């Protein structure tokens, strides 16, 4: 059996990556391998050999990255919840900032996927750990092949992600401008550099400033401690919640892990509306802490607002909002928090992807509910 083409390995790595720069660079490497291999057949023996060598370099870089073990960090063994002790011991850094700077950083990190699961205190830790870096046009922020030192969030400026199939081989004839490809451009927003920090691998591309700009950077130690520990604890917390939901016992361990990663938490104050009757369904909810009450509003014959009737209450480990998703219909009731209540939200696309095995159970529960509430 022959080995799969190099482009197959590289594309697989690109689809596994959450980093725009890394994924784009990997895709470019795949294209470089495929193109150069095809062109080599039409070139002179010397040129064909050089072209094939560049292709092998691109393949080797990304196949090697595919199997590199992550830098040793054990979030399970890191059970220290004392953030002040972390700072005092140098485990996370603190860089002083004005309130205006803190607001700008918060605005910059809020759209970034890896920070969405962090609570308010953890976001403050992220802001504390970040330091400002100003760049001029032409500056290389990171260089392909270097060790990863910082993770970067863009506040302003334009930046090109450049992949070189001949990186690290400057002494060879192939290390020319022709071997470099701009595979992505960040304009005024975005982030890059996390993959090298998370997996202890060299930078997969160079990021160069096209204009002057401002970046917020977080060092490797702070990034891993805040982000990775948070992700681990989030998963363990949601796995414990899933264990309390009888319906979810039918899904396997891998599906449970994916479900835990897909959930996001929100806290509601007493009396605050979580779901509005008649609204489109965007997801379902699990009660993490506290209690909710479910209310149905009736409409008078003359079209005026009728009375509201409380039909049920849900406590920790119970779920709501699934009926509209299963039946693809508007919300049939409103849901309000009773006291301070924390809920885990699963958006529609994740529901459809992860909870297929549970839909029949939900349908039976809906039928029982309707029999008891005609």
N, C-alpha and C positions, 0 to 999 in steps of 0.2 A: 504494500500500500504506500502511495506517495504522500508526502506531507502536504497539508493544505497550503494555499498560497499565502505569502506574507500579509497581503492586504486583509485576509480574513481575520488573522490575529489582531491586527491593528484596529480594524473597525469594531471588533468585539470590545477592545479596551476603551475605545471612544464612547461606546454606548453605555459602559459601566460608570463613566466619570460624571461627577456633578459639576466639574470645573469647566467653564466655557473655554478658557484658554487651552487647557489640557485636551479636552475633547476635540476642539478644532484642530489642534496640532496633530493629534492622532489621526484624524480623518485625512489631513493633508499628507501625512506620512504614507497612509494607505494608497492615496492617489499617486504619490511619487513612486512607490514600489511598482504598482501596476503599469504606470506610464513608462518608466525607465526600463522595465523588463521587456515590454513590447518594442520599444525603440531600439534596444540593444541588438535585436535581430537584423536591423537595417544599417547598423553602423560598421565602421572598420573594426578589426579585431581589437586594436588599442582603445578606441573610443567605447566599444561595447564593453570591454573589461572595466573601464572607469565608471560607466553608467551602472553596470551591475553591482559594482562595489558600493556606490551610493545607496542603491536599493537595499543591499544587505545591511548597511549601517542603520537605515531607518527601521528595518525589520528587527535588528538586534536590540535597538534601544527600547522599542515598545514591547517586544516579547519579554525582554528582561524585566521591564516594569511590571508586567502582568503577574510575575511570580515573586516579587520582592516582599519580604515579610515586613509588617508594620513595626515602627519604632516601639520599643517596649514601654508601655504605659498601661497600668492595670486599674481601670476605673472601679472595678469591683472591690479591689483592695484599698482604694482611696476613699475612705469613709469619713474624712474630716470635713465637717460642716461649718467649721469656724473660719469664716472668710478673713477676719482680722488676723488670725493666726497664719493663714496662708500668706497674706501680705507681709507679715513680720518675718516669716521664714524665707521670703523671697520666691515663693512658689508662683505668685502672680504679681505683676508690676502695677504700680499706680503712677500715672502721669497727670499732674495738675492741669486743669482746664478751666476756662471761663464757662459761665452758663450758656453763652452764645455758642461756644465750641461744642459743648455737650449736646445742645439741641441739634446742631448740624450733623454730628455723628449719629445721633439717634435717627434722624431723618434718612441718613445714608444707609444705615444697616437694616432698617425696618423692612425693606422689600426683599432682603437676601434670605434665601431658603434656609440655610444652616442656622440662622438666628431666630427663626419663627417659633421654635419650640421653647425658647428661653423665657423665663418669667421676668418680671420687672427688676428684681434684685440682680439676676444674672445679666440682664442687659446693662445695668449700671456697672457690673464688673467688667464687661466688655469695653464700655466707654472709658472706665478708669485705666484699662490696660493699653489703650490705643495712644499712639503718639503721632504728631503731625510730620509729614514729609512733603516739602515743596520741590517740584521738578521743573526743569526747563525743556523746551523742545529739543529732541535729540538725545535726552538722557535715557539710558537703559535702567529701568526699575528693577527687573530681574533678568538674568542671562541663562539661556538654555545650557543645561549641564551642571550649573552651580548647585550647591546644597541649598535647601530651603531655609531661610532665616526668619522671614516675616510673611504674614498674610496681609493683603492690602484691600482697602475699600476706597473707591473713587468718590471724592467730593466734587472735583471739577477737572476738566481737561479731556483731551482725546488721546487714546493709547492704542498702538498696534500690537497685536500678538503675532510674532514672527517665528516660523518654524524653519530650521535648517537641517536638511537631510545629511549634511556633512559636518555637523557640529562636533567639535573636539578633534577635527582632522584638518586644522588650518594649514598644516604643512603639505597637504596633498593638493593636487591640481583641482580637485572637485570643490574645494572650499572657496567658492566664489559667490558673487551676488546672485548668480543664476540659480544657486542651490537654495536660496532663501525665499520663503513664501509668506506673505501676509495672509493669515488664515482667519483673523477676526479683528474687529475694531470696536473698542469701547468708547462711547461718546457721552461724557458727563455723568455716567453712573455705571455701577457694576462692581465686581470684586474678582480677585484672582490670587492664586498662590496657595490655596488651602491643600491641594493634593500632595504637594511635596512635604508639607508639615504633617499631614495625617498618616502618610504611608512611608515616610523616610526615604524618598526617592529623589533623584536629581530633578531640577527644573526641566520641564518638557518643552519649553518654548521661551523665547525672549519677549519681554514686554517693553516697548520703547514709547516714550512720550512724543506725540506728534505736535502738541502745543504745550505751553506751560500749564501747570495745574497743581492741585493739592490732593494728597492721599492721606488716609489714616491707616497706620500700620500696627499690627499686633505681633509680638514675638512668639516664637515656636512654643516656649514653655507655657505661656499664658493661654495661647490658643488651645493647646491640647487639654490643659487642665479645665478650662471653662467649658469649651464646646463639647469635647468628648465625654467628660464626666456628666455633663448635663444630658447628652443623648442617651448614655447608658442608664442614668437614673430615670429618665422619662420612660424608656422602654420597660424597665422593671416595675415602675409604678402602674403603667397601663396593663402589663401582663397580670399584675395582682388584681386590677379592676376586672379584666376579662374573666378571671377565675370565678368572680362572683356572679357572672351572667350565665344562667343555665343554657340559654340558646347557643352560646358560643363554644360550648364544650364539644360540639360536633366538628369543629375545624381543627386541622392538624397543627403541629408546633410551628412549622414554617409560616403558615397562614396567620397564626396568632402573633408571631413576631412582626410580620408586615402590617397587621392591623394595629398593633401597638405603635409602630412608627408613623402610621397615618393619622392618629388621633391628635387633636390639639385642644388645650384647656382654655376655658373662659370662666370668670367669676362674675356672678350677678348679685346685686343687692336685693334686700327684701322688697317684694312687690314689683321688681323689674321684669319686663316682658322678655321672654326668651324666644317664643314663637308667636306669630300673629295669625289668627284664623283668617283663611282666605288667601294667604300669601303663597307664592310658589315655593316648592320644597327644594332646598339646597343641600340637605343632609339630615342626619339623625343624631341623637344625643344619648349619652350615658351619664347617669348621675354619679359623680365622684364623691362629693360631700354635700350634705344638706338634703333639701327636699323641694319638690316642685308641685304645684297644683295645676290640674288641667281643667280648663273652663270652656264651655260651649255657649256662644251667644245666639239667641234666637231672634228672628225678625218678626215684628208685628204684621198683621194683614195689610195695614195701610202703608207698609214700607218703613215705618219708623223703627228705631232700635228697640229691640225687646229686652228681656231679662237675660242675665248671665247665670249659668248653672255650673257649679263645680261637680265634675263627674268622677274624678280620681285624683290620687296623690301618688307620687313616685319618690322613692328614697334610694339611698346608696345601692348601686348594683343593678338598678332598674333602668330601662331605656324608653325613649319616646321619640316621636317624629318619623318612625319608620313607615307608618301607614301610607302617607302621601307618596313616599318613594316606591313602595311595592305596587301601589295602584296608579302611580303617575298622575296624581290629582293634587289640587290645592290643599293647603292645611285645613283640617276639619275642626280644629280647636286651637285655642290660645293656651300658652303655658307660661306660668309666672313663678318666680323664685319665692320660696318661703324661708325667710331669713337669708343669711349669706349662703349662697349655693355655688358649688363648683361643678361644672359639667365638662365632659369630653365630647368633642364634635368630630363627626366623620362625614366629610363632604360627599356629594352624590357619586362622583366618578369612582372614588375609593370604595364606597358602598357597593356599587355594581361590580367592581373588580374583585373585592375581597369577601363579600358576604353572600355570594351566590348559593353556597350550600345551606344557608340559614333561611332563605326566603320562604321555603315551605313551612318552616316552624313559625315564621312571622305571620304567614297567611292564616294558619290555624288559630294563632292568638287573636288576630283581627276578627275572625269569625266568632270566637268566644266572646270577645268584647262587644260585638254588635248584638249578640243574643241577650247579653246582660244589660245592654243600654239601647233598647229599641227606639 
